[in-house]
Amino acid sequence: METSLISLISAIATGIGAIATAIMAIVTWKTLRQNKDQLSELKRQWAEQNSPKIVPSLVKSDGSVYLRIKNYSGVFANDVKVIISLDRTTDIDWYSHLKKDLDKAILNIEPLGNKDMLLVYADWHETNYTGFLDVNIEICGEKKEAYKLNLSELNVINSDMSDMLIKTIKGLTSQLGQGIKMKKKGNSN
């Protein structure tokens, strides 16, 4: 009877050990899965933080209209290719020239920097812009983003206020400089 009691206790201990091992295996598996998910999320965040974020926009400045390609990230954007196309209903005289130039160009844009491409030299206020400019961005030969810029936006946006402010300050500085020169000439006579 003693041997059967020892055998029973041994069998129970072995069963408990097997159950404990199975529980530990399940816990270890869940922990490894969570670690894998966390590592994947860290890799995604790192890639997002260390990848350029290039966004096009339409800008009016100094009486001209530009296509601005801006790098909104903190990393350098190398080998940026800008591919444009118009929708079928849009006919703009500057399109073919810009497309030809962009097809040959590869841009490098510093962190938080931008490149402006002249679309229209003199923005005529009578012009009623319609349609869309499709802009596809490729970085190092890999398609990143596609944007659809509504050209009617040009009908309502004004020139960049900073440009107007700079022009005003330069004008005032010039006028002050001329006034000081005139006063000096008047005092020396």
LUMPAPA-663629 format. One record per residue: x, y, z of N, C-alpha, C in turn. Coordinates in steps of 0.02 Angstrom, whole numbers, padded with zeros to 5 digits, always signed. Layout:
<pts>
XYZXYZXYZ/...
</pts>
This chain:
<pts>
+00040-00059+00000+00000+00000+00000+00043+00062+00000/+00097+00058+00033+00143+00113+00036+00170+00130-00034/+00185+00082-00073+00210+00093-00141+00156+00123-00185/+00095+00102-00176+00042+00131-00216+00029+00203-00196/+00037+00220-00132+00029+00289-00109+00086+00332-00138/+00145+00306-00137+00202+00342-00165+00193+00351-00240/+00168+00299-00273+00155+00303-00345+00102+00355-00360/+00050+00357-00319-00004+00406-00328+00022+00477-00317/+00059+00487-00264+00088+00554-00251+00135+00574-00307/+00173+00527-00331+00220+00539-00386+00182+00558-00450/+00127+00522-00462+00086+00536-00522+00054+00605-00516/+00029+00623-00457-00002+00688-00446+00051+00743-00455/+00110+00733-00427+00164+00783-00434+00185+00791-00507/+00187+00735-00543+00204+00737-00614+00150+00775-00652/+00087+00763-00637+00031+00798-00669+00033+00872-00655/+00045+00890-00592+00049+00961-00573+00108+00993-00609/+00164+00958-00613+00223+00984-00649+00207+00994-00723/+00170+00947-00752+00153+00952-00823+00106+01011-00835/+00057+01020-00790+00011+01076-00796+00048+01142-00788/+00093+01146-00738+00133+01206-00727+00176+01222-00788/+00205+01170-00818+00247+01180-00877+00204+01206-00935/+00144+01179-00944+00100+01201-00997+00080+01275-00986/+00063+01293-00924+00045+01362-00909+00103+01409-00923/+00163+01388-00903+00223+01429-00915+00236+01437-00990/+00224+01384-01028+00234+01387-01101+00184+01436-01132/+00121+01435-01109+00070+01481-01134+00088+01553-01116/+00108+01565-01053+00127+01632-01031+00188+01656-01072/+00237+01613-01082+00296+01631-01121+00277+01648-01193/+00232+01608-01222+00210+01620-01290+00175+01688-01295/+00130+01704-01247+00095+01768-01247+00143+01826-01239/+00192+01818-01196+00243+01870-01185+00283+01883-01248/+00304+01828-01281+00341+01835-01343+00299+01869-01397/+00236+01853-01400+00191+01884-01449+00184+01958-01435/+00176+01977-01372+00172+02048-01354+00237+02084-01371/+00293+02052-01357+00358+02082-01373+00365+02092-01448/+00341+02043-01487+00344+02049-01560+00301+02107-01583/+00241+02114-01555+00196+02170-01573+00228+02237-01554/+00259+02240-01495+00291+02302-01473+00350+02319-01519/+00389+02269-01538+00445+02280-01582+00421+02304-01651/+00368+02275-01675+00339+02297-01739+00317+02369-01735/+00285+02388-01680+00262+02457-01671+00322+02504-01666/+00374+02485-01630+00434+02526-01626+00466+02536-01694/+00469+02482-01734+00497+02487-01801+00455+02534-01844/+00388+02529-01839+00344+02572-01877+00355+02645-01858/+00358+02659-01792+00368+02727-01769+00436+02754-01791/+00488+02713-01787+00555+02734-01809+00554+02751-01883/+00523+02707-01923+00520+02719-01995+00481+02783-02010/+00427+02795-01974+00388+02855-01984+00428+02917-01966/+00465+02915-01911+00504+02972-01889+00564+02984-01933/+00590+02933-01965+00651+02939-02004+00638+02934-02079/+00577+02947-02099+00559+02948-02170+00536+03018-02188/+00555+03041-02246+00532+03108-02267+00457+03109-02278/+00426+03164-02262+00354+03175-02274+00349+03234-02322/+00339+03219-02386+00338+03269-02438+00265+03284-02457/+00248+03349-02457+00179+03370-02472+00181+03428-02521/+00144+03424-02576+00140+03480-02623+00084+03529-02604/+00092+03591-02625+00039+03640-02616+00047+03695-02669/-00005+03735-02676-00004+03791-02722+00009+03854-02681/+00054+03897-02705+00073+03956-02668+00076+04016-02715/+00050+04073-02692+00058+04136-02729+00111+04177-02691/+00159+04203-02730+00211+04243-02700+00239+04291-02752/+00249+04354-02734+00276+04404-02780+00238+04408-02845/+00173+04399-02844+00132+04403-02904+00136+04342-02949/+00170+04291-02927+00176+04229-02966+00144+04171-02929/+00133+04116-02965+00104+04057-02934+00156+04001-02939/+00164+03966-02883+00214+03913-02878+00182+03847-02855/+00213+03793-02876+00199+03727-02847+00253+03718-02796/+00234+03715-02732+00282+03707-02677+00284+03633-02656/+00344+03606-02654+00355+03538-02630+00391+03545-02563/+00357+03529-02508+00384+03540-02441+00398+03474-02406/+00454+03472-02371+00474+03416-02330+00455+03432-02258/+00403+03400-02233+00379+03414-02165+00412+03371-02112/+00464+03334-02131+00497+03290-02083+00563+03321-02060/+00593+03289-02011+00657+03311-01984+00716+03276-02016/+00705+03242-02072+00759+03207-02106+00765+03232-02179/+00824+03225-02207+00837+03246-02275+00799+03202-02324/+00769+03231-02375+00733+03192-02426+00776+03191-02489/+00804+03133-02504+00847+03125-02563+00808+03092-02620/+00828+03108-02680+00800+03076-02740+00724+03080-02743/+00699+03141-02735+00626+03152-02738+00607+03167-02810/+00560+03129-02834+00534+03137-02903+00462+03161-02897/+00445+03214-02933+00378+03241-02933+00348+03229-03002/+00293+03193-03004+00260+03176-03066+00191+03209-03066/+00179+03252-03116+00116+03288-03118+00075+03267-03179/+00010+03275-03171-00036+03266-03227-00099+03307-03214/-00133+03325-03267-00195+03364-03261-00254+03319-03275/-00311+03336-03246-00371+03299-03265-00390+03319-03337/-00431+03281-03368-00447+03290-03440-00481+03357-03455/-00514+03387-03406-00551+03448-03419-00509+03511-03411/-00448+03504-03386-00407+03562-03371-00358+03575-03428/-00353+03639-03448-00306+03659-03500-00270+03721-03476/-00206+03713-03460-00167+03769-03434-00103+03773-03476/-00086+03834-03497-00029+03843-03542+00038+03825-03512/+00047+03830-03447+00111+03816-03415+00123+03742-03402/+00072+03701-03409+00076+03631-03389+00131+03592-03426/+00132+03595-03493+00178+03553-03531+00251+03572-03516/+00265+03636-03507+00333+03658-03492+00354+03631-03423/+00311+03639-03373+00328+03615-03306+00335+03540-03305/+00291+03504-03338+00295+03431-03339+00361+03408-03370/+00380+03440-03425+00443+03421-03458+00502+03432-03411/+00503+03488-03376+00557+03503-03329+00557+03455-03269/+00498+03440-03243+00494+03395-03185+00512+03323-03203/+00497+03303-03264+00514+03235-03285+00589+03224-03284/+00629+03277-03291+00702+03271-03291+00732+03284-03222/+00693+03313-03176+00720+03336-03112+00715+03284-03057/+00768+03282-03018+00768+03242-02955+00787+03291-02900/+00743+03298-02850+00752+03348-02798+00783+03318-02735/+00820+03359-02700+00844+03344-02633+00819+03401-02589/+00782+03384-02536+00751+03436-02495+00773+03427-02423/+00802+03480-02394+00826+03478-02326+00767+03470-02277/+00781+03450-02215+00728+03443-02165+00690+03509-02157/+00625+03504-02159+00579+03561-02152+00589+03614-02206/+00622+03594-02261+00634+03640-02317+00583+03630-02372/+00588+03672-02423+00542+03666-02479+00575+03688-02544/+00546+03667-02599+00566+03688-02666+00504+03717-02699/+00512+03776-02729+00456+03808-02764+00469+03805-02839/+00420+03782-02877+00425+03778-02949+00375+03827-02979/+00400+03872-03021+00358+03923-03050+00305+03892-03096/+00243+03909-03083+00188+03887-03127+00167+03944-03173/+00153+04001-03143+00128+04058-03181+00170+04119-03160/+00203+04151-03209+00247+04208-03193+00208+04267-03166/+00155+04285-03199+00114+04341-03176+00043+04315-03166/+00020+04317-03105-00048+04293-03089-00098+04347-03109/-00136+04333-03162-00187+04379-03183-00250+04365-03142/-00273+04416-03109-00331+04407-03065-00394+04390-03104/-00395+04405-03169-00453+04389-03210-00456+04314-03226/-00400+04280-03219-00398+04209-03235-00440+04170-03185/-00483+04127-03211-00524+04084-03169-00496+04013-03175/-00459+03992-03124-00427+03927-03124-00479+03873-03107/-00478+03819-03145-00523+03763-03132-00485+03698-03141/-00514+03644-03118-00485+03578-03128-00437+03559-03072/-00400+03506-03085-00355+03478-03034-00287+03464-03063/-00237+03471-03021-00169+03451-03037-00153+03391-02994/-00142+03334-03025-00124+03273-02988-00049+03273-02979/-00027+03263-02916+00044+03263-02900+00060+03197-02865/+00105+03159-02895+00129+03097-02865+00201+03108-02843/+00215+03086-02782+00282+03093-02753+00315+03025-02749/+00376+03020-02777+00417+02960-02772+00481+02979-02735/+00502+02936-02689+00565+02947-02655+00607+02885-02665/+00666+02895-02694+00712+02840-02711+00677+02787-02754/+00637+02809-02801+00603+02764-02847+00542+02729-02819/+00525+02742-02757+00467+02709-02726+00410+02759-02719/+00352+02742-02747+00294+02787-02743+00273+02794-02671/+00268+02857-02649+00251+02871-02579+00179+02895-02571/+00163+02950-02605+00098+02981-02595+00071+03008-02661/+00005+03014-02665-00028+03045-02722-00073+03100-02695/-00070+03158-02726-00110+03215-02704-00149+03243-02763/-00206+03271-02748-00248+03303-02799-00257+03375-02777/-00222+03421-02811-00226+03492-02793-00280+03526-02835/-00326+03557-02801-00382+03591-02834-00357+03660-02857/-00354+03670-02923-00329+03733-02950-00374+03792-02934/-00437+03780-02919-00482+03835-02901-00460+03869-02836/-00418+03835-02798-00389+03865-02738-00352+03930-02755/-00323+03933-02815-00286+03992-02837-00331+04052-02845/-00396+04041-02853-00443+04096-02861-00454+04133-02795/-00439+04101-02739-00455+04132-02675-00395+04145-02631/-00337+04115-02645-00280+04127-02601-00243+04190-02622/-00217+04226-02574-00178+04286-02586-00104+04269-02583/-00064+04318-02601+00008+04309-02596+00028+04296-02524/+00084+04263-02517+00112+04247-02452+00121+04313-02413/+00092+04317-02354+00095+04379-02314+00166+04397-02295/+00209+04347-02285+00278+04362-02266+00313+04399-02323/+00298+04381-02386+00327+04416-02443+00306+04489-02444/+00242+04501-02432+00217+04570-02431+00249+04609-02374/+00257+04578-02316+00288+04611-02259+00361+04627-02274/+00397+04581-02305+00467+04592-02322+00473+04650-02372/+00430+04651-02422+00430+04706-02471+00418+04772-02437/+00370+04774-02391+00353+04836-02356+00412+04860-02315/+00444+04814-02278+00501+04832-02236+00559+04856-02280/+00572+04823-02336+00626+04845-02381+00610+04914-02408/+00548+04926-02426+00528+04992-02451+00538+05046-02399/+00517+05032-02337+00526+05080-02283+00599+05092-02268/+00639+05039-02269+00711+05046-02257+00743+05089-02310/+00724+05077-02372+00750+05117-02428+00731+05190-02420/+00668+05203-02404+00644+05272-02395+00680+05305-02337/+00690+05270-02281+00726+05297-02224+00799+05313-02243/+00829+05266-02281+00898+05277-02302+00905+05338-02346/+00858+05347-02392+00858+05406-02435+00847+05470-02395/+00803+05466-02346+00789+05524-02303+00850+05543-02263/+00887+05493-02237+00947+05507-02197+01001+05537-02242/+01009+05512-02304+01058+05541-02350+01041+05612-02366/+00976+05626-02378+00955+05694-02394+00968+05741-02335/+00955+05717-02274+00965+05758-02215+01039+05773-02205/+01082+05722-02217+01155+05732-02211+01179+05783-02262/+01154+05779-02324+01173+05827-02375+01150+05897-02355/+01091+05901-02325+01065+05966-02304+01105+05995-02246/+01130+05953-02201+01170+05976-02143+01241+05995-02164/+01267+05964-02217+01337+05979-02237+01341+06043-02277/+01286+06070-02303+01288+06133-02342+01290+06193-02297/
</pts>
